[in-house]
Amino acid sequence: MSQNPKISINELTKVFYKKENSVAALENISLNIEDGEFVCLVGPSGCGKTTLLRILAGLENQSSGDFTIEKSSKDRPNQSMVFQERGIIPWLTVEENVAFGLKMRHLPKSHVKERTFYFLNKVGLTKFAKMYPKELSGGMKQRVSIARAFANDSEILLMDEPFGALDEQNKYILQEELLSIWSETKKTVLFITHSIDEALYLSDRILLMSAQPGKINKEIKIDLPRPRKLEDIRTNPDMASKFLEIWSHLQEEVLGSRL
C-alpha cells in the first residue's frame, strides 16, 4: 500500500437521529483504497454500505471520524456516483444525459461531443443518442449512467448496486463493459453489490461488512489475473473457496442480527 491512498477513511461513524431514538448506521470504519483500485463492499441489507458511499460523495455528513480523498487534478471532478436506479435525467436525451457533467464544467463543445460519443460507442448506445429514458430498457438506462460517469472523467466512481435490478444476461454484459472501460481509464472504484459472483468477478479486494451498525469485518484479496471471464469465477477452486467464505460470513451476520 502506498503512503498516499486515493481514499483514506479513519474511524468514521454515522448515527441517524429520529425524535428520541438513534440508530448507528456505521461504526468506526477505517480503510484505505489505492489509486486505480477496484474495491467491492459486500454485506447484509441495511448494514450502511450506501450510507458510506453517500458520505464519500458529499451527500451525507458523518457523525464522527474523517476521510480524505487525494485529488490529482484541478480540472477533473473528484467523484461521480452511479445509483441502481434514478440515475439519469428523464427530460434529457441519452446524448444530453451523458454530456451533462461535461457541459456543467463549461468545456469546449467539440470536447464534450467527442467524449460523449466515445463513451456512447463504448456502451453500445450511439444509435440511441436522441432517445429519451422512457424509451429505454432498464439495462440501457444503466449503460447511460455508466457512460456519463466515465465521460465526466471523475477520479473516483462510487457505484451503488448499479446492476442489481437487471437480469443475469444484461448484468454480465454490463459487467464486461464496465471492466473494459475501467481497464483503459484505471479509475478508482468503490462498488456495492449483494452478488458474491459479481464481487469476485469485478474486484481487486472485497470488504465484508457486518450487520448494523456496519463495520468492516474482513478483507479478501482477489488475485485472479485480468482480464477475467465469468467461467474463471465458477471453475477456479480458490474462487469457490472464497465464495463459500463470503457466503458463510453473510449467513452468520444475517442470522446474528435476528437474535
Backbone torsions as a table, in degrees:
resi	resn	phi	psi	omega
1	MET	NA	142.6	-179.4
2	SER	-80.1	166.9	178.9
3	GLN	-76.1	-21.9	-178.7
4	ASN	-122.5	80.2	179.3
5	PRO	-66.1	159.5	179.7
6	LYS	-66.9	-44.2	176.4
7	ILE	-123.9	128.0	176.8
8	SER	-127.0	120.8	-177.6
9	ILE	-116.8	130.4	-174.1
10	ASN	-129.6	112.0	173.6
11	GLU	51.4	43.6	-175.3
12	LEU	-82.1	128.4	-179.6
13	THR	-130.2	142.6	176.2
14	LYS	-132.8	124.2	177.1
15	VAL	-120.6	129.9	175.1
16	PHE	-98.2	135.6	180.0
17	TYR	-113.4	134.6	175.8
18	LYS	-140.7	109.8	-174.2
19	LYS	54.9	-124.3	-178.3
20	GLU	-88.1	-3.3	-175.3
21	ASN	-98.2	153.7	174.4
22	SER	-135.7	144.9	178.6
23	VAL	-129.0	122.2	177.0
24	ALA	-83.7	114.1	179.7
25	ALA	-87.0	-39.6	-180.0
26	LEU	-132.6	145.2	-178.5
27	GLU	-137.9	114.4	172.3
28	ASN	51.7	52.8	176.3
29	ILE	-79.1	123.2	175.3
30	SER	-132.5	124.8	177.3
31	LEU	-165.5	158.0	174.5
32	ASN	-120.1	141.8	174.7
33	ILE	-126.3	128.2	-175.6
34	GLU	-80.3	158.0	176.0
35	ASP	-60.5	126.5	178.2
36	GLY	83.2	3.7	-177.8
37	GLU	-85.1	146.3	176.4
38	PHE	-109.8	109.3	-175.4
39	VAL	-118.5	132.6	176.9
40	CYS	-107.2	137.9	173.1
41	LEU	-102.5	124.9	179.8
42	VAL	-127.9	133.8	178.2
43	GLY	-174.2	168.2	-179.3
44	PRO	-63.4	158.5	176.9
45	SER	-57.3	139.2	177.3
46	GLY	80.8	13.5	-177.0
47	CYS	-89.3	1.3	175.2
48	GLY	98.8	10.2	-178.4
49	LYS	-59.7	-49.9	-179.1
50	THR	-65.2	-38.2	177.8
51	THR	-58.9	-41.5	178.8
52	LEU	-61.7	-45.5	178.9
53	LEU	-62.9	-40.9	-178.9
54	ARG	-65.2	-34.8	175.9
55	ILE	-65.9	-45.5	179.5
56	LEU	-64.0	-30.6	179.9
57	ALA	-82.8	-6.6	-179.0
58	GLY	83.2	14.9	-179.3
59	LEU	-93.1	-13.9	175.9
60	GLU	-138.4	156.1	173.0
61	ASN	-104.7	140.1	175.7
62	GLN	-73.6	157.6	176.7
63	SER	-82.7	-35.7	176.4
64	SER	-157.4	170.8	-175.0
65	GLY	82.1	-178.1	-178.9
66	ASP	-153.2	169.6	174.6
67	PHE	-146.4	153.8	175.2
68	THR	-129.5	144.1	175.4
69	ILE	-121.4	117.6	-178.6
70	GLU	-72.2	120.4	-178.8
71	LYS	-103.1	126.6	-175.5
72	SER	-103.5	-11.3	-177.4
73	SER	-145.3	133.5	176.3
74	LYS	-74.6	-19.2	-172.7
75	ASP	-91.5	-3.8	-177.9
76	ARG	-121.5	144.3	175.8
77	PRO	-67.4	154.2	-176.7
78	ASN	-70.9	-49.3	-176.6
79	GLN	-149.0	154.0	172.4
80	SER	-125.1	147.1	179.1
81	MET	-114.3	133.4	178.2
82	VAL	-114.1	118.0	-176.9
83	PHE	-93.0	167.1	175.8
84	GLN	-66.5	-39.5	178.8
85	GLU	-143.0	177.6	175.9
86	ARG	60.4	22.4	-173.4
87	GLY	-85.8	-13.0	-176.6
88	ILE	-121.6	158.3	-172.2
89	ILE	-89.6	118.1	-169.7
90	PRO	-64.7	-27.7	-177.1
91	TRP	-91.2	3.3	175.5
92	LEU	-106.7	148.4	175.9
93	THR	-70.4	171.7	175.9
94	VAL	-55.5	-49.0	-179.7
95	GLU	-60.1	-45.2	-177.8
96	GLU	-66.5	-35.4	176.4
97	ASN	-63.1	-47.2	-178.1
98	VAL	-66.2	-34.6	-178.0
99	ALA	-82.7	-8.4	-168.3
100	PHE	-55.1	-52.0	-178.2
101	GLY	-63.5	-38.0	179.0
102	LEU	-65.3	-42.2	179.7
103	LYS	-66.4	-36.2	178.8
104	MET	-63.4	-23.8	178.2
105	ARG	-90.8	2.9	176.2
106	HIS	57.4	42.2	177.4
107	LEU	-79.1	159.8	-179.9
108	PRO	-57.1	141.6	-176.8
109	LYS	-56.7	-38.9	-178.7
110	SER	-64.7	-38.6	178.9
111	HIS	-67.4	-43.0	179.2
112	VAL	-59.2	-47.7	-177.9
113	LYS	-64.9	-42.5	-178.7
114	GLU	-62.1	-49.1	-178.2
115	ARG	-68.4	-37.9	180.0
116	THR	-60.1	-49.2	-176.5
117	PHE	-77.3	-23.7	174.1
118	TYR	-61.8	-46.7	-177.2
119	PHE	-82.0	-27.1	170.7
120	LEU	-61.5	-40.8	177.9
121	ASN	-66.2	-38.9	-179.3
122	LYS	-60.4	-36.0	-178.3
123	VAL	-102.1	11.3	173.3
124	GLY	71.8	34.1	-176.9
125	LEU	-119.3	12.3	-176.2
126	THR	-55.2	-44.2	-175.7
127	LYS	-76.9	-5.4	177.6
128	PHE	-105.4	13.1	-171.9
129	ALA	-56.7	-34.5	-175.3
130	LYS	-94.0	3.7	-179.3
131	MET	-85.5	161.4	179.1
132	TYR	-103.5	156.4	-177.4
133	PRO	-51.6	-36.8	-178.5
134	LYS	-63.1	-17.6	-179.7
135	GLU	-93.7	2.0	-174.5
136	LEU	-109.3	153.7	172.2
137	SER	-76.3	169.6	178.1
138	GLY	-60.0	-41.3	179.2
139	GLY	-64.5	-38.7	179.4
140	MET	-68.0	-37.4	177.2
141	LYS	-62.0	-39.5	178.8
142	GLN	-68.0	-32.2	174.5
143	ARG	-63.2	-39.2	177.7
144	VAL	-62.1	-44.8	179.7
145	SER	-59.9	-43.0	-179.3
146	ILE	-67.8	-44.2	179.2
147	ALA	-60.4	-42.3	-179.4
148	ARG	-64.6	-42.7	-179.0
149	ALA	-62.2	-43.6	-179.9
150	PHE	-73.3	-38.0	-179.9
151	ALA	-61.5	-37.6	-178.2
152	ASN	-68.1	-14.0	173.6
153	ASP	61.2	36.1	174.3
154	SER	-65.9	152.2	-179.3
155	GLU	-75.5	-27.2	-176.6
156	ILE	-130.2	137.7	173.1
157	LEU	-111.6	123.7	175.7
158	LEU	-106.0	111.7	-169.7
159	MET	-118.0	115.7	-174.5
160	ASP	-102.5	92.8	-179.1
161	GLU	44.7	53.9	-173.3
162	PRO	-64.1	-22.1	-177.1
163	PHE	-111.9	10.5	-172.6
164	GLY	-61.7	-29.8	-175.4
165	ALA	-95.1	4.1	-173.9
166	LEU	-95.4	156.2	173.2
167	ASP	-70.6	164.4	-172.4
168	GLU	-59.0	-40.8	-176.9
169	GLN	-66.3	-47.8	179.1
170	ASN	-65.1	-36.8	179.2
171	LYS	-60.1	-46.2	-178.5
172	TYR	-65.9	-40.2	178.4
173	ILE	-59.9	-45.3	-178.9
174	LEU	-71.4	-33.5	174.5
175	GLN	-60.2	-44.2	178.8
176	GLU	-61.9	-44.1	-179.8
177	GLU	-64.3	-41.9	178.6
178	LEU	-60.4	-47.0	-179.5
179	LEU	-65.4	-36.0	178.7
180	SER	-63.3	-46.2	179.7
181	ILE	-69.8	-40.4	179.7
182	TRP	-62.3	-38.3	-179.1
183	SER	-64.4	-28.0	176.9
184	GLU	-80.0	-41.7	-170.9
185	THR	-94.0	-25.2	-179.2
186	LYS	53.5	43.6	172.5
187	LYS	-69.2	158.1	171.8
188	THR	-84.5	126.9	-175.4
189	VAL	-124.3	129.2	169.0
190	LEU	-116.5	116.7	-164.0
191	PHE	-125.9	121.5	176.2
192	ILE	-90.5	135.2	174.8
193	THR	-150.7	151.3	170.0
194	HIS	-97.9	-7.7	-176.0
195	SER	-91.3	119.1	179.1
196	ILE	-66.9	-42.1	177.1
197	ASP	-56.9	-43.7	-178.7
198	GLU	-62.7	-44.5	179.8
199	ALA	-62.4	-43.1	179.4
200	LEU	-65.3	-37.6	-177.1
201	TYR	-71.5	-40.5	-170.6
202	LEU	-88.5	-36.4	-157.1
203	SER	-96.6	160.5	166.8
204	ASP	-86.4	-35.2	179.5
205	ARG	-141.5	146.4	173.9
206	ILE	-116.9	129.3	176.0
207	LEU	-105.9	121.6	-178.7
208	LEU	-95.4	127.6	-178.6
209	MET	-105.5	151.6	178.0
210	SER	-81.1	169.5	169.7
211	ALA	-66.2	167.7	-175.5
212	GLN	-55.8	133.9	-0.7
213	PRO	-76.4	140.1	-173.7
214	GLY	-67.4	126.7	173.4
215	LYS	-130.5	158.3	174.0
216	ILE	-87.3	112.7	-176.2
217	ASN	-90.7	-31.1	-170.2
218	LYS	-159.1	151.2	175.1
219	GLU	-121.3	131.9	178.6
220	ILE	-122.0	120.6	179.3
221	LYS	-88.4	137.4	179.1
222	ILE	-107.5	107.3	-174.1
223	ASP	-94.4	5.8	-178.6
224	LEU	-63.2	128.3	-177.2
225	PRO	-61.4	154.6	173.8
226	ARG	-108.1	152.2	-3.2
227	PRO	-71.1	148.7	-177.2
228	ARG	-107.1	161.2	170.7
229	LYS	-121.5	152.2	-179.4
230	LEU	-60.0	-31.9	179.1
231	GLU	-60.9	-31.9	179.7
232	ASP	-61.2	-36.8	-179.7
233	ILE	-69.3	-37.3	-175.1
234	ARG	-79.2	-27.5	-171.8
235	THR	-108.6	-15.2	-177.1
236	ASN	-77.7	123.2	-177.3
237	PRO	-59.6	-37.2	179.6
238	ASP	-65.9	-39.0	178.7
239	MET	-68.1	-36.5	177.2
240	ALA	-62.8	-39.1	178.4
241	SER	-65.6	-42.3	178.8
242	LYS	-66.4	-38.0	177.3
243	PHE	-57.2	-48.3	-178.6
244	LEU	-65.3	-35.7	178.1
245	GLU	-63.4	-44.4	179.8
246	ILE	-68.4	-42.6	179.6
247	TRP	-59.7	-44.0	179.5
248	SER	-62.9	-41.5	178.3
249	HIS	-60.0	-48.6	-178.7
250	LEU	-62.5	-42.3	-179.7
251	GLN	-61.6	-45.1	179.3
252	GLU	-61.6	-43.6	-177.7
253	GLU	-66.8	-43.1	-179.4
254	VAL	-65.6	-46.2	-179.4
255	LEU	-66.4	-39.3	-179.4
256	GLY	-65.1	-33.8	-178.0
257	SER	-72.5	-14.8	-178.9
258	ARG	-90.8	-10.0	-177.9
259	LEU	-76.0	NA	NA
